[in-house]
Amino acid sequence: MTLTISNVEAWNPAAITTAGTAVGTTSTSLDKALGDADHTINNLTWDGNAAKAARTRMGTEKTRASAVSGALLELQKALSTHVENLTNTRKAVLDAREPALHPTGKEATPPDPFEVADNGVVTATKRKDYIDKLQGLNDGEKTWQKCFQDLLAANHQSKITGALAQAESAATDLITAVNTAKGKVDAAYGGLGDPKLGTTAPAPAAPTATSPAAVTSNTSTPHYQTTSHSSHSGNGTSSHNGTSHYSNAAFSDRGGSDANLSKPSGNVAEWIKQAREILIQEGVPADQIDDNAIATIIEHESGGNPSIVNDWDSNAAAGHPSKGLMQTIDSTFNSYAVPGHTDILNPVDNIVAASRYAIHRYGSLSDVPGVVAVRHGGSYVGY
């Protein structure tokens, strides 16, 4: 890919933000539809083989659709993570071009601008012609003045081409991330069952890979119309701040074994006890607060270290790293913290805010996807 100035100028990062929001909306809507359907099936007053078959089928469809929801959220993350880089590198290219087209200060004479080609090459043809026509300068002075204009042009060109290289790198990163995420969406979609038979449907034909032109288009529509966010803990598991990589639709029943969950002990047990009291004071029903679920999240997100700050993932690179015992980012913590408990690195405050978020998102701490997965003998996934 070789980008030009006009390519970069045509970028519309806001459209990518809009697409990311649409993808996230579709994922959320899918989760809600699954949750509603599951609630309806499980609350029907019927039994027998037909009821058993219906509930089994519902579980199968939830698992399949949950994979699609998680893949959509990865696509949303790929879109939202790179918007800032596109915005900044686009600005850098245009800022580098501006002084060449509109010289100021010492470069205001000659009055003609430098010529800026679309590939970033800068020349000073008109400025040198102006110098040739000046009266009162001998040939040696004119030659020196023209060489100086070539030097100024080279300086502008270096800045513009450097900015273009950064923009190309940002575009390449976006395309790679989106294509990778889109491949996961395709694979998850291909795993959906036939709506009548319940059998796995054949995977759809792979669409044409995203091309560099998609980055420069103002009107292109993403293959899947549906930020947020996704944060990560220091041990490599994904965490929350508005959405999750996986939906609790994968397993919403309370099957499995609580013996698989972590048990609070030591300082963690005391912190959870204090947080539970605060949560109940804030009106959270006691049956939505599962100490073992909290301990399981803490173990996988921070290993019980209340001071841990994730400094390696995309959220950290964007300036909002995951922090504390249950690995929240600042915006999520601030949204769910309660008065008097607003220190994100305070273990009790962190548990309170993260638990309120999880209950709001999933209905209870027991239904957090990672907790459900561990209860069923699977691997923990971020919330």
NORNOR-V520676 format. One line per field, one symbol per residue. phi: phi as a letter, one per 40 degrees, with the letter a starting at -180 (. if undefined). Layout:
# NORNOR-V520676
phi->???
This chain:
# NORNOR-V520676
phi->.bcbccdcccdbdcccccccccccccccccdcccccccccccbccaagccccccccccccccccccccdccccccdcdcccccccccccccccccccdcccbdbgcccbccccccbcccgcbbbcccccccdcccgbccccccccccccccccccccccccccccccccccccccccccccccccdcccccccccccgccccccccccccbdccccccbcbccbcb.gaabbcccgccbbihabcbbcccaccccgbcccccbcafccccccdccdccccccgcddccbbdcccccccdccbggccbcbcbbccccccgbccbgdbfbcdccdccbcbdgbbbcccdccccccccccccccbhaccbcdcccccdcgcccbcb
